[in-house]
Amino acid sequence: MDTRGNEFQAKQSVRAEKATFLAKAVGYLLYAITASGITVITITVLSSSDIDTILKILSAVLALLLLFFLIRTFFKQISEDQGNKITGVLVDQQGFHHVQNLKIVKSITFDSLQPNLNKKYDVDLSDGDDVSIELLVYHQDYATNKIVCKAITFETPFSIKNGEELKKHFIKGIMVFRPDLRISPRVLDFFNVNA
């Protein structure tokens, strides 16, 4: 890289241990409360003398199906969390990276960013109507050989304290290494980046 790269320092993610613990505890608690609620309601229905036998059987079958899918989803989520070995996020002179023990697993490099000829801006924000507002970029997907729109998200099994700071640093990297890309003023305002 040129001399501008020397001024662009790498930034790493900082784990939010308390937030991660709290989010997982609330999730596990919701699973437990839901399973307990289904069980209590089913026991109440089955022990009632006012309810017809057919309705009791249907209620028991429905409860078993709900519990099966709830428990299946719970264990699937646990296995996905254990399978996600990403240990951090890094923004450096090359781009935005997910790392596993200092080894880069996934990247969106500054070189892979592409202009979007169909839109006014190459770097923009999602609308945020039904989902959270995310930073959007267009990059070359080498697997499909197409230019795709990608939200800059953290695919980690833990919360990150400095997530906004990392996205802001990535935007600054785009301004330094890819000044040809058009950045929406909404992005600069939202992340409080000076042009």
C-alpha positions as CSV (number, residue, x, y, z in Angstrom):
1,M,0.0,0.0,0.0
2,D,1.0,3.6,-0.3
3,T,2.0,5.9,2.6
4,R,-1.6,6.5,3.5
5,G,-1.7,2.9,4.8
6,N,1.0,3.7,7.4
7,E,-1.3,6.2,9.0
8,F,-4.3,3.8,9.1
9,Q,-3.9,1.8,12.3
10,A,-5.6,-1.6,12.8
11,K,-8.5,-1.8,15.3
12,Q,-9.7,-5.0,17.0
13,S,-13.0,-5.8,18.6
14,V,-13.4,-5.8,22.3
15,R,-15.6,-8.5,23.8
16,A,-18.6,-7.3,25.9
17,E,-18.5,-10.2,28.4
18,K,-21.4,-8.9,30.6
19,A,-23.7,-8.2,27.6
20,T,-22.9,-11.6,26.1
21,F,-23.7,-13.3,29.4
22,L,-26.8,-11.3,29.9
23,A,-28.1,-12.0,26.4
24,K,-27.5,-15.8,26.7
25,A,-29.0,-15.9,30.2
26,V,-32.2,-14.2,29.0
27,G,-32.4,-16.5,26.0
28,Y,-32.0,-19.6,28.1
29,L,-34.5,-18.2,30.6
30,L,-37.1,-17.6,27.8
31,Y,-36.6,-21.2,26.6
32,A,-37.1,-22.5,30.1
33,I,-40.2,-20.4,30.7
34,T,-41.8,-21.4,27.4
35,A,-41.1,-25.1,28.0
36,S,-42.5,-24.8,31.6
37,G,-45.6,-22.9,30.4
38,I,-46.4,-25.5,27.8
39,T,-45.9,-28.3,30.3
40,V,-48.1,-26.7,33.0
41,I,-50.9,-25.9,30.5
42,T,-50.8,-29.4,29.2
43,I,-50.9,-30.9,32.7
44,T,-53.8,-28.6,33.6
45,V,-55.8,-29.6,30.5
46,L,-55.1,-33.3,31.0
47,S,-56.2,-33.2,34.7
48,S,-59.4,-31.3,34.0
49,S,-62.6,-33.3,34.2
50,D,-64.5,-30.7,32.2
51,I,-62.6,-31.2,29.0
52,D,-63.5,-33.9,26.4
53,T,-61.0,-36.8,26.0
54,I,-60.4,-36.1,22.3
55,L,-59.4,-32.5,23.2
56,K,-57.1,-33.8,25.9
57,I,-55.4,-36.1,23.4
58,L,-55.1,-33.3,20.8
59,S,-53.8,-30.9,23.4
60,A,-51.1,-33.5,24.5
61,V,-50.1,-34.2,20.9
62,L,-49.8,-30.4,20.2
63,A,-47.8,-29.9,23.4
64,L,-45.4,-32.7,22.5
65,L,-44.9,-31.2,19.1
66,L,-44.3,-27.8,20.5
67,L,-41.8,-29.1,23.1
68,F,-40.0,-31.2,20.4
69,F,-39.5,-28.1,18.1
70,L,-38.6,-25.9,21.1
71,I,-36.0,-28.3,22.4
72,R,-34.7,-29.0,18.9
73,T,-34.3,-25.3,18.2
74,F,-32.5,-24.9,21.6
75,F,-29.9,-27.6,20.9
76,K,-29.5,-26.4,17.3
77,Q,-28.7,-22.9,18.6
78,I,-26.2,-24.3,21.1
79,S,-24.4,-26.3,18.5
80,E,-24.2,-23.3,16.1
81,D,-22.7,-21.2,18.9
82,Q,-20.2,-23.9,19.6
83,G,-19.4,-24.3,15.9
84,N,-18.8,-20.6,15.5
85,K,-15.1,-20.3,16.4
86,I,-14.7,-16.6,15.4
87,T,-12.7,-15.0,18.2
88,G,-12.7,-11.4,17.0
89,V,-13.2,-8.7,14.3
90,L,-10.4,-6.7,12.9
91,V,-10.4,-3.6,10.6
92,D,-7.0,-2.9,9.1
93,Q,-5.4,-1.6,5.9
94,Q,-6.8,-4.5,4.0
95,G,-10.4,-4.3,5.1
96,F,-12.9,-5.8,7.5
97,H,-12.0,-9.3,8.8
98,H,-13.5,-12.0,11.1
99,V,-10.6,-13.8,12.7
100,Q,-10.1,-17.0,14.5
101,N,-7.0,-17.0,16.8
102,L,-5.3,-14.4,14.6
103,K,-6.1,-16.3,11.4
104,I,-8.5,-14.5,9.0
105,V,-11.6,-16.5,8.4
106,K,-13.8,-14.1,6.4
107,S,-13.0,-10.7,4.8
108,I,-14.4,-7.8,2.9
109,T,-11.3,-6.2,1.6
110,F,-11.1,-2.6,0.3
111,D,-9.9,-4.0,-3.0
112,S,-13.1,-6.1,-3.3
113,L,-15.4,-3.1,-2.9
114,Q,-17.1,-2.1,-6.1
115,P,-19.2,0.8,-7.3
116,N,-22.9,0.2,-7.8
117,L,-24.0,1.6,-11.1
118,N,-27.7,1.2,-10.3
119,K,-27.7,3.3,-7.2
120,K,-26.6,6.8,-6.3
121,Y,-24.2,5.7,-3.6
122,D,-21.7,2.8,-3.3
123,V,-21.7,2.8,0.5
124,D,-25.1,3.4,2.2
125,L,-27.4,2.4,5.1
126,S,-30.2,-0.2,5.1
127,D,-33.6,1.4,5.3
128,G,-34.1,-0.1,8.8
129,D,-37.9,-0.4,8.5
130,D,-38.2,-4.1,9.6
131,V,-34.5,-4.6,10.6
132,S,-31.8,-2.7,12.4
133,I,-29.9,-0.1,10.3
134,E,-26.8,-1.6,8.9
135,L,-23.9,-0.3,6.8
136,L,-24.2,-1.6,3.2
137,V,-21.4,-2.0,0.7
138,Y,-21.1,-3.6,-2.7
139,H,-18.3,-6.0,-3.2
140,Q,-17.0,-8.6,-5.6
141,D,-18.1,-12.1,-4.5
142,Y,-15.3,-14.2,-6.1
143,A,-17.3,-17.5,-5.5
144,T,-20.1,-16.4,-7.8
145,N,-18.2,-13.8,-9.8
146,K,-20.9,-11.3,-9.1
147,I,-21.1,-7.9,-7.4
148,V,-23.3,-8.3,-4.3
149,C,-24.7,-6.0,-1.6
150,K,-23.4,-7.0,1.8
151,A,-24.3,-5.6,5.2
152,I,-21.3,-5.1,7.5
153,T,-22.3,-7.2,10.5
154,F,-20.4,-9.0,13.3
155,E,-20.8,-12.8,12.9
156,T,-19.5,-13.6,16.4
157,P,-21.0,-15.7,19.1
158,F,-20.4,-12.8,21.6
159,S,-21.3,-9.1,21.8
160,I,-18.8,-6.5,20.8
161,K,-18.3,-3.3,22.9
162,N,-16.7,-1.2,20.1
163,G,-18.8,-2.3,17.2
164,E,-19.8,1.2,16.1
165,E,-16.2,2.3,16.4
166,L,-15.1,-0.6,14.1
167,K,-17.7,0.3,11.5
168,K,-16.6,4.0,11.7
169,H,-13.0,2.9,11.2
170,F,-14.0,0.8,8.2
171,I,-15.7,3.8,6.6
172,K,-12.6,5.9,7.2
173,G,-10.6,3.1,5.5
174,I,-12.9,3.3,2.5
175,M,-12.3,7.1,2.4
176,V,-8.5,6.5,2.5
177,F,-8.1,3.5,0.3
178,R,-11.1,3.8,-2.0
179,P,-11.8,7.5,-2.5
180,D,-13.5,6.6,-5.9
181,L,-16.5,5.1,-4.0
182,R,-19.4,7.3,-3.3
183,I,-20.4,7.3,0.4
184,S,-23.9,8.4,1.3
185,P,-24.1,11.5,3.5
186,R,-26.5,9.5,5.7
187,V,-23.6,7.1,6.5
188,L,-21.4,10.0,7.5
189,D,-24.1,11.5,9.7
190,F,-25.2,8.2,11.3
191,F,-21.6,7.2,12.2
192,N,-20.5,10.7,12.9
193,V,-17.6,10.6,10.4
194,N,-16.0,13.8,9.1
195,A,-15.5,13.8,5.4
